[in-house]
Amino acid sequence: MKKRIWIPTLIGCLTGASYIATTPKPLNYSASDHFNEKQQIFFNRQKLEEVVSFSDGISVVWDMLRNEKNRAPAQALPMKIPNWDTFLNKNAENQFIWLGHSNLLMRVGGQTIAIDPVFGDTVAPMGIMMHRFQKAPVQVDEFPSVDLVIISHNHYDHLEQQTIEYFAQHSPATKFIVPLGLATTLESWGISAQQITELDWWQQHQFKNVRITATEAQHASGRGMRDSNRSLWAGWVIQDQKQTIFYSGDNGYGPHYAEVGKRYPQIDIAFIENGQYDIRWAATHMSPEQTAQAAKDVGTKHFVPVHWGAYSMALHHWNEPVLKSIPLVQSYGINTLTPIMGEVFNIKSKTSEWYKSIQ
């Protein structure tokens, strides 16, 4: 009988994910109906069959290493230095900046919110693969003062130690909202417990005049060999008096998208995963067709694809996800926004289809 393994775990092991030698401290999240107290892990509501043979996993990793440059853009992607005056304008619409992959900066309800801020040259633990196509247009030390950081889960392309340590050293007033189980990691990197709020799916937190809700997601967590699924993963709804914003985080397709649309029937703009997919990990990452369906399910008025444009973490070409998904999203009557990295935009902006002209 062939040994079977979850492919992201294999990739993490082969690219140097840190081995946690000590026995993890017991978790106590018995109030959560998607936490197994005996096994000490969180789980998805839908049963996932995301396993491949060990030999097939080795083949995938080899292809990702060998052909990484062929999947990257042939020329530099366009970027802009953010116009901070526009971004911080108190009288303007809520403003957004995409910095590549899932790295977002938002100005909502007068608050500056960073989501999954990752800037590294690679999102593989030992740096041998998954290299950034080019540096982000700005780095975290060039941000205006950040009021709130939201983290979707602890994978390396969404949670970066160096960036968190920057906030710990230079921004002690910044607050963090994270899924259950992630506070311990942030505290080990210098963030005080008083700065952190952990949320389970569908729990809410009021931050000044902005309400943050963790939404159900279908994914996994883990940064090493002994912490798989010991912290939760989530999408997020961010609301002020003007708008309702949805960010999917990493999130396979399922009925939870329709649940988001049911609970929040007036979503103004949705930032939804659109890239790094493969049939072998289809349960936890969406195909372009599923991304389009998810946008329809949540009932958003405006769609922004994320989780693309910065790193190659699958075997498809860098712009294949948006070339396939955007026509489908538009066919559902949903406005699509594809900003240049660093561009300040809002729901009234007209963005270009720049990704079509770069091979």
Number of C-alpha atoms within 10 A of each C-alpha: 4 8 9 14 16 16 21 19 19 18 19 21 16 15 18 16 19 14 12 12 9 7 8 11 7 11 17 12 17 12 9 13 13 16 22 16 16 9 10 20 19 23 21 17 13 11 9 14 11 16 16 18 15 16 12 14 21 16 12 18 21 13 13 21 14 11 11 20 15 14 19 21 18 12 10 10 15 14 18 15 12 19 12 11 9 14 23 19 13 14 8 12 20 21 22 22 22 26 28 27 26 28 21 22 23 23 22 24 21 20 20 21 22 22 23 23 24 26 26 20 17 20 24 21 20 13 13 13 20 22 19 19 21 18 14 22 19 16 14 16 11 8 13 11 14 19 18 19 20 23 21 28 27 23 19 20 23 21 22 17 15 13 18 21 17 16 20 19 11 11 15 14 14 18 21 24 23 25 25 24 22 23 21 14 13 20 17 11 18 16 24 16 13 10 17 21 16 17 21 22 20 16 12 17 15 12 14 10 12 15 16 20 21 27 26 23 26 26 22 24 23 20 21 18 16 15 16 16 21 23 25 30 32 27 27 28 20 21 20 19 10 11 16 19 21 24 23 26 26 27 27 24 19 19 13 20 24 18 15 23 19 13 11 17 14 15 21 18 25 25 24 24 30 31 30 24 21 16 10 18 21 18 22 20 23 27 22 23 16 19 27 27 21 28 28 21 18 23 24 24 17 22 25 20 27 27 23 20 26 27 25 27 23 19 18 18 17 26 19 18 25 25 14 16 20 24 14 20 23 15 10 14 12 20 17 21 22 21 27 23 24 22 22 22 23 21 18 9 12 13 14 11 14 12 19 11 6 13 13
